[in-house]
Amino acid sequence: MPILPDPSPVRPAGGPGSSAAGWTLALGGLSCAACALRVERALRALPAVAAVAVNPVNDQARVEALAGQALDLADLVAAVERAGYAVLGSDTLGPAPRPAGPVPEEAPIDATLAAQARAEAAAAAARQAAQRRDILGTALALLLTLPLLLPMLAMPFGLHAMPPAGVQAVLATGVLFGPGLRFFRAGWAALRAGSGNMDLLVALGSTAAWGLSMVLWWGGETEALYFESAAVIVALVRLGKALEGRAKQRTAQALRALATLRPARARLLLDDGRELDRPVEALRVGDRLRVRPGERLPADGVLLAGLSHLDESALSGESLPVARGPGERVRAGTLNGEGVLELRVSAVGAETTLARIVRLVETAQAAKPPVQHLVDRVSAVFVPAVLGLALLTGLGWLLAGAAPATALLHAVAVLVVACPCALGLATPMALMAGTGVAARHGLLIRDVAALEAAPTIRVVAFDKTGTLTLGQPSLAGLQAAPGVSPEELLRLAAALQQGSEHPLARALAQAVQGGAAGIGPLATPLPQAQDARALPGRGIEGRIDGRLLRLGSPRLAQEEGLDTAPLEAAAAREAAAGRSLAWLMAVQPAGRPRLLGLLSFGDRVRPEAAEAVRRLRAMGLHTVMLSGDHASSAEALARQLGLDGCASGLLPADKAEAIARLRAAHGPVAMVGDGLNDAPALAAADLGLAIGGGTDLAMETAGITLMQGDPRRVADALALARRTRRTLVQNLGWAFGYNLIALPLALAGQLSPALAGTAMACSSLGVVANAWRLQRWRPAPMEVA
């Protein structure tokens, strides 16, 4: 079986200029990728700026200074405002400096941190206020547009119920100069920057339709008016923008929620053994910390003392807690189990593994070119071209001897027929139809980046735990020592673990109740364990029927001098299968303990996993597995499921690198995962698919979420995404094709403004009708188990 090459070692985050002074700015007013580019250009033009990156996903700008120089926040804010946008909040890059010298016994209030907290709160309040205004503006636009839109849709059926001209004028004016003002502001900002975007198209098209209608109405015309076109443009494009803004806000919230994994305070150990309660921002490399049971680790470090099990599932994605002892590396955000730990800090703040994962996700998301930005890129050329064509049309007809009014009508017809209503509808209508039918079948398509990538996918990479397996440890095997029955082994082990919340204790309780490893449910009640206590990082002990029993890891067995030879072969087989081992022993008054048996725990394979792989391979896709587990377990599962390859022992950054290697070898890659550790790979892949029930970040990072948690839905998701994306492309093709045909006719004077408005309305109806064909999609039938 082909195995991916070993990943390169994890490299420290950062690079050239990463330690330079800089700022992170929360931006307001961005509406498209062109806006992000304008902000980048404005900031990059400032002296002392070394690097600028504007992320249109979370509306943030990262600005770094040249080495040895500083950036003034006021200069940055002024540059952003000159470009036509706002700065809602700011924060400095890198950890706050801590003065050298002895640690003060009283932790003073850090004015810098307090100011940052106030700035973050103000930015959050500004974002919420902007979101509320956006929702209210969209609702108002739709409410005012409905009396104009519904009669327009009824016209092809011979129904004429358009309100009087005065009512049309009032409604359209309210939409255009109320909710539509945002397009004028953004369009004006684009013009000042010397470019065009979708906002400028909307402003021009709606103003042309409204202005022509006002002129005709004042001239006595009451039938051939275009007020409904002006209102529909604004209302439907605002709806699309509101949907896009909501998706971006949800993504930003998921990323901000990661900060809760890192505690706000830390127990700093002084040389005399006393503890100081300090904010994590005040920590520095080399500090000694104490972490008590049930607390999360505040920084990356190396354990100095203590034994415990750490829940690392948030970072590694693996379900079983990991025993950690002195000399081993631990990471911020992981949850301490039963032991008291002391560690020396090796990384803080932005350099911790947790912070690097967030940075990887943000970087990968910002690098994706979503298909909706195609409209903005085309608009940069389309807008000046249409303006030039309209001007040339008017001049041409004047030179040909036409009356000024006639020339003006032909010029306005060019603007009206080139109205971007269909362009504004193409993406949101396909998305609403496709995502609606997907949601009914347990699929969540988060953004159009997934639709852009789906038709090109050549490789599907799966995470192991929680994706191809259930993500819940269970009792996989029982090996009783000579003279001990399997039932007795299970009874004693489960009795020791009664009342424990350890995942292996729950696995034993399930085995007692439902049976496991070839043993049915136990009929007799479990005995009570006396004096039961945890052995941090090793296992548990207690007295049952007068005997002192211990159940624990291979480390415990080695420390106790347990003779494991009778079951060594079985232990080797279980370890090779990737299972966790627990030895049960009876402590003797003298001599070595007596071996009672071996228990092995593993994660069960999802019953649907094999069919999911078969369906993808039938689609001609290459299938691989990327896992943080060890090689023997990963390769065994890959062979069992018929995967084409696997890579094991991967950290989050390694998975993102593995995605890059797969892309180079085979082509575009889709990643399927469920955990925080999968988030960088989900974002780095051409298409990310999150298994339902996974972490919020995984689902917000992925383009598609399988709400039912069934890996067979991956094939359905790819099929629907391809069809939705095909519909979206058809809509855009229809919208652009319509303009390519209609514009020459308008130039030649073959289209009156009324006919041009009708053609524009028909182009919109065609987009809507094409999108609603997606409602007939159904997922492929599943195999009967």
N, C-alpha and C positions, 0 to 999 in steps of 0.2 A: 504494500500500500504506500503511495507517495506520502511522505511526511514533509511538512514545511520546514525550512531550515530554522535552526535555533535563532531566536530574536537576539539582537544586539543588546548589551547591557543598558539598563535605564540610565539616561544621562541627566545631569542636573538641569532643572528648568532655567530658562533665561538664555542669554547670549549677549552679543555685543550691545552695549548701551542699556542692558536690562537693569543695571544698578544706578543709572543716571537719574537725576531729579525729573519728575514728570507729574502729570495729572490724569485722572479719569473724569470725564465730563458726561453728565446725563443730559441728553439733548432733547429738545422739543421742536415739533414742526416738521420732522422728516416724513415724507410721504412715498418716496421711491428710492431706488438705488442711485439715481442721478443726484438726489439731494445729498446722499452720503458722500458722493464724489465731490460735490461743490464744497461741503464742509472740509473735506480732506485738503482740497486745494487751498482754501482760505487759511487753514492752520499751518500747512506746510510752507506757506509764503512768509511766515514770521521768522525773524532771525532767532538763532539758537535752537530751533526745532530740528531734532535728528530723525524722528520717525513719527508718523501719524497713522492710526488705524481706526476707522469708523465702522462699527458693527451695526448694520441696519436691522438686525434681529432684536437686540436689546436697546437700540438707540443710545449707544455709548461711544465716546471717542477716547482713545488712549493716546496721549501725547507725551513723547519722551524728549528730553533736552540733550544737546551735545554734551560730551563729557566735560565736566568741570564748570558747566554753566547752569543757570537756573531759569525757569520759566515763570513769568508773572501771570497770575490767574486773570487779572484785569485785562491783559493783552489778549489772552485766549478768548475770554467772553466777548470782547469787542470784535474780534475777527469772526466769531460765529454769528454775532448779531449783524455784522455788515453783510454776511452771506444770506441773511434773511431768516435765521433760525434763532432759537433760544437755548440758554444753558439753565437747566432746572436744578442742578446740583453738581457738586464736585468733591473729589477726594484725591489725596496724594498717592502716588505709586510707591510701593515698597513699605516695609515696616517702619513704624515711628522710631526715631533714634532714642536710645536709652543711655543716660550718662554713665560714664565709667565710675569705678570706685565701689565701695561696699554697698550692699543692698540696704536701703533704709527700712527700719522696722515698721514704719507706718506707710501705707501705700497712698500717696497723695492723689488727688483728683487730677487726671491728665487733661489739661485744657484743650490740647489738640484733639484728643479722642472725643471729648465732649462736643467740640465744634463739628467734628466729622459726623457724630451721631445726629446733631441738629440738622446738618446739611442733608443727610440721608433721609431724615424724617420729612424735611421740606420737599425734597425731590419726590418722595413717595406720595405726599399730599398733592403735589402738582400733577403727577401722573394720574392719580385718581380723579382729580377735578377735570383734567383734560378728557379722560375717558367718559365721565358723566356728560360733559358738554357734547362729546362726539355722539353718544347714544341719543341724547335729546335732539341734537340737530338732525340726525338721520331719521328719527321718528317723525319730526316736524316736516321734513322734506317729503317723506312717503305719504304722510297724511294730506298735505296740500296737493300732491301730485295725483293721487288716486282719482279725484273727479275728472282729471284730464286724461289719465292713462286708460281707464276702463272704456270710455267711449271710443278712444283711438283703436283699441283692440277689437271693438265691436264693428268698426267700419267695414272690414272686408266681408262681413256677413250681411251687409245692407242695413245695419242699424245705425241711425244718426241721432245721438243723444248728447252731443257736445254742448256744454253750457254756453250762455251768451258771451259775446266777445269781451264785454266788460269784466265778467267773472273770470274768464280765462286770463285776462291781463292781470287782474289782482292776484290770482293764485300763482301764476308764473313769476310775477315780480317778487312775491313773497318768498318763493323758493330760490330764485336767482340771487337776490340781495340779502337773504337771510342765511339759510344753511349753505348756499353756494358761495358765500364770500371767501371761504377757505381756499377755493380753487383760484380765485382772483389773486389772493395774497401769494400763494405758492407759485402761480404762473408769473406774477410780477417779479418774484425773487429769481425765477429761472431766466427771465428776460434780462434782468440786471447782471446775471452771471454769464450772459451771452449764450444761453442754450435753451432747449425746449424740453418739455416733459408732458406727461399725461394731464397734469393739472392745467397747463396752458391750453392743451387741446380742448378740454372740457370748458374752460372759460371762453375761448374763442367760439366754439360751436354753439354753446348755449346763448352767448351774447348775440351772435349772428341771427339765430332763430328768433330770439326775443326782439332784437332791434328791428328786423324786417317786419315782424308781426305788428309792432307798435306803429311803424311808418304806414303800413297798409291799413291798419285800423283807423289811424288818424285821417287817412285818405278816403275813408268810407267803406272799406272792405270789411265784411263780417264773417265770411265763410272760409276763404283760403288763408288761414292764419296758422302760425307755427308755435304758439305758446306752449302746447303740450310737449313739443320736441325739446324746448329749453328746460322745462321742468323735469321731464323724464331723464334727460342726460344727468342733471345734478343729483336727483334722488337715487338713481340706480348706481351711479358711480360712487356716491357717498356710502351706499350700502356695502358695496364691495370693499371700500376702504375701511369701514367699520369692522367687517369680518377679518380683514388682514390685521388690523390693530389689535383685535381681541386675541388672535393667535399669537402675536408677538408678545402681548402682555402676559399670557399664560406661560410662555417659554421663559420670560424674564423672571416671573415669580418662582418657577421651578428651580432656576439657577440660584436665586437669592435664598431659597429654602435650604440649600445645602449648608449654609452657614450654621444652621442649628445643630449639625453633627458635631461641631467643635464647641466645647463649653466656653463660657465667657470668662470664667475664673480658673485659676490654677493654684495648687498648694506648693509653694516654693519652699524648699528645705534649706535652712541655714547650716552653717558648719557645726553649730552646737546642737543640732537636731531639732530645733524649733521650726514650726511651720508659719509661713506668711501667706495670707490670702491675697493673691495678686491678679490683675487683669491679664489675659493671655497676650495682649498687645505689648505688655512690659517684659515678656520673656525674651531671653537671648540664648544663643547657642552656648552650651556648657552648663546651663543651670541644672540643678537637681530638683526633681519634682516627686511628689508622692501622690499616688492615685489609689483611692479606696474602692472596695467592691461596689459595683453598680454605677460607677462613674465612667465618663468617656475621657479618653486621653486628650489632653489639650495641645500636644505637639508631637512631632516625630522624635524618636529617641532610641537609646539603647538601654535595656533593662540592667540595673545594677543589683537589685535584690528583689526577692519575691517570686512566687510561682502562682500562676493563675491560668484560666482559660479566657481567651479574648474572642469576642464576637466580631470577626472581621468581614462579615457578609456584606457590609456597606461598601467595602473597597474591593474584596476579592470575589464576591458573588457566591462563595461556597457556603453551604448551609451549616456545617459542623463548626462549633467553636474550636479554636486552635490553642493547644497548650503552649505557654511561653514561659521562659525562665531566664536567669541571668545571662547576659551576653547576646541575647537575641534582639533584633530590631523590631520596633513597634511603631505604629503610625497614628497620627492624630485622627480623632473621630471614631476610633474603634472602642467597643464597650468592654470594660473590665468585668470579669466574672466574680469568682469567690475570694480571690487573694488580694492582699495589700502589696502594691508594687512601688518600687523606686526606680526612676529612670533619669538618664542624663540627656538633655535636649540636644538633638542634632540638626533640627530644622524647625523654623517657626514661620508663621504668617504665610506669605505668598510662596514660600519654598517647600511647604509641607506637601505630602502626597495628595491630600484632599484638595488643596488649593490648585495643584497642578492639574488634577482631573477637571476641575471647573474651567481652568484656562484652556485646556485641550478642547473641551466642548465648545466654548465660545469661539475659539479660533476656527475650528472646523465648520461651525455654523455660518460664520461670517464669510467663509471662502466659497460657499455654495452659490451658484448663479441660478436663482429660481426663474421659472419660465415667465412669471408675470412681469419680470423686469424687461422682457423682450419688447413689450409695448412702449415702455419709457425710452428704450434705446432707439426704436424706430421713430418715436415721436420727435426726437431731437432733430431728425432730418425731415420728417413728414410735415411738421408745423411750418417751418419757413418755406417749404416747397408749396404748401397749400396757399399760404399768404401771397407768395410770388405769383402763383397761378391765378388767384383771384384778381390781383392787381393787373396782371397781363391781360386777363379776360376783359376787364373793364376798359383798359386802354385800347385793346384790339378792336372792340366793338365801337368805341368812339372814333377811332381812325377809319373804321369801315363805314362811318356815316350814321351810326345808330344814335338815337336820342339819348341824352344823359340818363334819363330814368330807365330806359331799356338796358343800357350798359351796366347800370347799377344793379338791376335785377339779375342779369346774367352773372355778374361778379358775386352777388350774394348767393345765387344758386350754387356756385362752386363751393362757397363756404358751407352752405347748408347740406349739400350732398356729401361733403367730406366730413360731416359731423361725426364725432367719435363715439356715438351712442352704442353702436354694435361692438366697437373696440372695448368700451367699458363693460358691456354685458358678457363678452366672450368668456372671460375667466370666471367671474362669480357664478354665472349660470351653470357652467360645466361643473364647477366645484360643488354648488348646492345640490345639483341633481346627483352627481356621483357620490358625494359624501352622504347624502340622504339615503340612497339605496344601500350603501356600504354599512351604515349604522344599523339598518334594519337586519343585517346579516352578521352583526358582531365585528365589524371592521371600522376602524377610525382612521380616516385619511386626514392628517393634520395640515398639510400644506401642499402646494403644487410642485415643490421640489421633488416630491415622491413621484408625481405623475411624469415629470420630465425624465427621471432616471429609470423608471420601470421598464420601458421598452428596450433599454440598452443592457440590462443586467445579464451577465454571463456566469457569475459565481454567487452562490448563496452560502454565507458563513454563519454557523450556529454557535452560540454559547452553549455550554453543557448544562450546568446546574440551573434548574428552574425553567429551562427551555426544552431540552431533549429529555431531561429528567424532571421529577416532580418537585425537587428542591426541598424534600422533607426526609430526614434520616429515618431509616427503618431497620429492624433486626434482619440481617441478611443470612446469618449462619450461626449455628451452635455446635461446638465440638466439646463433648463431655470427656473428662479424664476417665481412665479405667476405674470402675467401681461407682461411678456417678451417672445417673440417668439424665438424658436431655431435659426431661420435665423438671427434675430437681435443680438442675443448673439454672434454668429459666426462673424457677420459683425463688431461689436464693438471690439471684442478681436483681430481680424486680423488687424483692422485699427491701434490699439495701437502698434502692433508688426511690422508694415511696416518699412522696412529699417534695421531691426535688423538681425544680423547673428546668433542669438541664435538658437539652434536646434529646440526648440519649436516654434519659429517664422517661421521657414521653414515648420514645420508640419502644422501650421495654413494656410500658403500660399498655400500649396498643397491642403488642405481641401477646400479653397475658389475656387480654379481652377478646382479641380476634384471631389469635394464632399466627405463627410465623415459623419459617425455617423448617417446615415439615412437622410442626407440632400444633395441635389444636388448642383451643382456649383451655386454660387451666380451670378445672372444676372446683378445686379446693381453694379457700381464701388464703391470701398471703400472710405469712407470719409477720409479727411486728419486730422491726429492728430497734434494738436498744443502743443508746449512746452513739447514734449515727452522727458522723461529722465528715465534712469535706476535707480531702487532702489536696490543697491548692496545686493546680497544674498537674496532678497525678491521678486522682480518683476519689474514692469514698470508702469509709470503713464503718463497721457497726457490728453489734452482737446479735446473733440469731440462734435461738435454742442453746444459748450458753457459749457458742463458739464465736471467736472474733474473726470476721470475714473482711476481706479487702477486695474491691473491684476497681481496676484502674488500667492505665496505659502501659505500653511496653517499658516506659521509663520506670514506672512503679515496680514492675516485675523484676527489672534489672537491679533496682536499688534493694529490693527485698531478697535478692538471691534466689528467686523462684526457679525451679528446674522445669523448663518448658519443653525439654527434649521430646516427651511423648506426643506433643501436638505441634512441634516445630514445622513439620512438613505442611500441615493444614494452615498454620499461620503464614507461611510463605506463599501458599496459594491465594489466601484471602488478601494479603498485602499486594500481590501481583495484580489482583482484580481491582485494586484501588479502594479497598475497604478499610475502615478504622477498626482497630483491635482493642479489646478489653479482656484482661485476664482476671479470673475469679480464683481467690486463694483463701485457705484457712490458716491463720497464724497459729503455729505450734508453740507450746510452752518452752521448748528447747529445739534448737536446730532450725533448718530452713522451713518456710511455709509449705503447706501441701497444695498441690495443683488440683483445682476442682474443674476447670474448663476454660474454654475460649469462646468469646462472643465477638462476632464481626457485624459492623453496621455499614450500611451503604445507602445510596440514593437510588430509588427505583426509576427505571426507564419509563417514560410516558408511553402508554399503550398505543398512542397515535403516531409516535415518532417515526417508526419504520415506514408507515404509509406516507407520511409527509415527505420523507426522503425519496421514496419511489416516485411520487407525483412530480417532484421537482426534476428528477433525472429524466422522467418521461418528457418533460418540457425542454430537454436538451441543456440543462443547467449543471454546472460543476458544483458539487456540494462538499463542504469541509466543516470542521469543528474547531473552534478556538476556546481553550479552556485554561483556567488557572489551576486545574488538578494536575497530578503527576502523570508521567507518560504512560505507565502501564494501564491505568484506569481509562485514560482518554482513548488510547489505541484500541483497547478491548471494546469499548462502546462504539467506536467508529466502525470496526469490523462487523459488530453485531447489527448495526443499522444500515450497512452498505454505503457509508460515506466514501467519497473519493480521497479524502486526506484529513489530517488533523494536526494541530499544534498544541502543545501542553505547557504548563508551568508559566503562563503568561500573566504579567501584571497589566493594569489598564493601559499604560502607554505602549506596552508591547503589542497589545491587541490592535491598536491603531496602526502600528508599524506593520503588523501582519496583513492588515487590510491593504496597505500600500504595496506589499510584495505580491499579494494575490492579484491586485489590479494590474501590476506590471506583467505578470505571467499569463493571465487569462482574460482580462478585460474588466469592465465595470462590476462592482461588488455590492451585493445586498447583505447586510448584517442583521441577524435575528438574536435579540437578547432581552434580558429582564432586569438586570441589576445596575447599580451605580457604576460598577467597574466596567460595564458594557457601554456606558454613555459616550466616552471618547471614540470608541469604534463605531457606534451607531451614527455619530456625527461625522466621522471621517469617511464612512462608507458612502458610495453613490446613492444608496437607499438604505435607510434604517427602519427595521420592523421590531417593535417591542411587544413582548408577550404580556397580556393582561395579567394583573396581579403583581407586576414588577414595580420597581421604584418609580416615583413621580418623574424624576429626571430622565430615566430611560424612556418613558412614554412621551415626555415633552420634547426629548431630543430626536426621537424617531419620527420619520415622516408618516409611518403607518403603525397603528397599534391594533393587535389582535385581542379584542376585548374578552373572548372566551378562553384565552390561554391555550388554544389548540394549535400545535405547529402545522397541522394540515391546512390551516387557513392561510399559510404563507403563499401557497400556490394560488388560492382564490384571490388573495390581496394583490398579487402580481397581475393576475388576469384582469381584475377590475381596474387597477391603477392604469394598466395599459389602455383599456377601453376608455376610461375617463380622460386620460391624456390625449388619446386619439380624437375624442370629441372636442376637447379644448382646442387642439390644433385645427380641427375642422372649422370651429367657430371663428378662430382668428383668421384662417384662410378665407372663410366666407366674408368676414368683415373687410379684410384688405382687398380681396378680389372684387367685392362690391365697389370699393372706391376706385380701383383700377378701371372698371368698366364705366362707372357713373361719371367720374371726373371728365373724361374726354367728351362725353355727351353734353355735360354742362358747359364745357369750354366752347363747344360748337353751337351753343344756344339751343340745343335740342331738348333741354329740360327746363321747364319753368320752376320757379321756387316752390310752387305747390306740388308739382310732380317730384321735385327733388326731395321735399319733405316726406312725401308718400314713399318714395324709394328708401329713404333713410329708415322710416318706420318698418317697412317690410324687411329690411336687413336685420333689424332688431328682432322681429318676430321669427325670422328664420333661425337666428341664434338660439332663441328660447325653445323652439320646436325641436331643434337638433339635440339640445341638451336633455330634454325630457325623454328622449328615446332610451336613455340610460335606465329608466325605471323598469325596463323589461329584463334587466340582468338578474341572473340567479347563480348561486355558487354550484360547483360540481358536486354530485352526490358522493357521500362518503362510503367506504367499504364497510360491510357488515362484519363486526368482530366475531 
